[in-house]
């Protein structure tokens, strides 16, 4: 017979066989459901087969980071960036003329600038 352990939820002293007690296991499940319900629809587009195929196709056609090329560097693009933030707009999201290949460094710095502007 295995020893019981405390629930993994901080501050809970309920003894369980493993993991979380029934009360806190339900809290976690409810939190996940709420997160999924509130997650923006466009977020799922980045995880779709359609996006992965479109991304791969775009990077094959445009293999170099456009920002690196501006400063004379030849660095592979590994991110397809939306030039104008689509903000959930379906048509703008899929508009290939709004896409550019960026290296991770340039994409991260652009994202940070955009997020800081609010």
N, C-alpha and C positions, 0 to 999 in steps of 0.2 A: 504494500500500500504506500503510495507516494505521499509526501508531505504537501500540505496545501500552502499556497503562497498568497501574498497580499495582491489585491487587484492592481493592475498597472496604472490605473488612474491616480494621479498625484493626490495624496491626502486621503485616499479611500482605504479603510482598514478591513474591508470585507475579505474573507479568505475564500480562495477559488482554487480549482485544480490547475488552471493555467489562464493566462490572458487577463481579461477584464470581467468584473462581476456583471450580472444581467443588466443592472441599471446603467452602467457606463458603456456596456457593449451597445445598448440601444441608443445612447447619446451619440456615439460615434457613427452609427448607421444613419441616424437622423441628420447629423451634420453633413455626411456625404451626400445624402439625397438632396438636402438644401443647396449644397454647393453645385451639384449637377443641374438642379432646376434653375439656378441663378446664373450659370455659366453662359456667356454670350454664345449665340448660335454660330458666329463666325469662327469661334475657337475650334469648333469641330471640323471646320473646313481644312484647317492645317493638318488634321489627322486623317483626312480622307485619302482613299486610293487615287481619286481624281487629282488632288493637289500634289501628291507625291509624284505622279506621272508627269504632270504639267511642270513641276519644279525641275525634275530630271531633264525633260526636253529643253527647257529654257537654259539650264546650265550647260547642256551639250552645245546649243547654238551660241551661247554667250559665256565662254568659260573663264573670262578674266574679270576681276573686280574693276568696275568703271571708275571708282575713286582712286585706286592705285594707278590706273592708266593715266589719269590726269596729271599725276606727279612723276610719270616716267617709270613706274614700277610694273613688273609683270608678276602679278600674284593671282592665283586661282580664286575664282568666286566659289563660295560654298553655301551662300544664302541667296534666296530670291527675295528681294526687298520690294515693297510697294513704294514707289516714288512719292505719291500722294497718299497719305494715310486713308485707308478705306472706311474706317470708323463703322464697320459692319455693313457698308453698302455692297450688296451682292454683285452688282454690275462692275463697280470699281475694283472689287477684289479680283474678279476674273479677267479684267481688261489687261491683256498682255502688254499693251503699250505703256502701262503704268508699272511695269516690272523692270528691275535692274539687278544684275548680278553684283554682289558685294562679298568681300572677304568678311570673316567674322569680326575682325577688329573694327572695320568701318561700319558694319551693321550695328554692332553694339554701341558705338559712339553716337550714331544717328538716333538710335532708340533712346539712349540716355538724354540726348538734347531734346527730343520730342516729348519725353515724359516729364522733363523739368519745366517745360513750357506750360504743361497742364493741358 
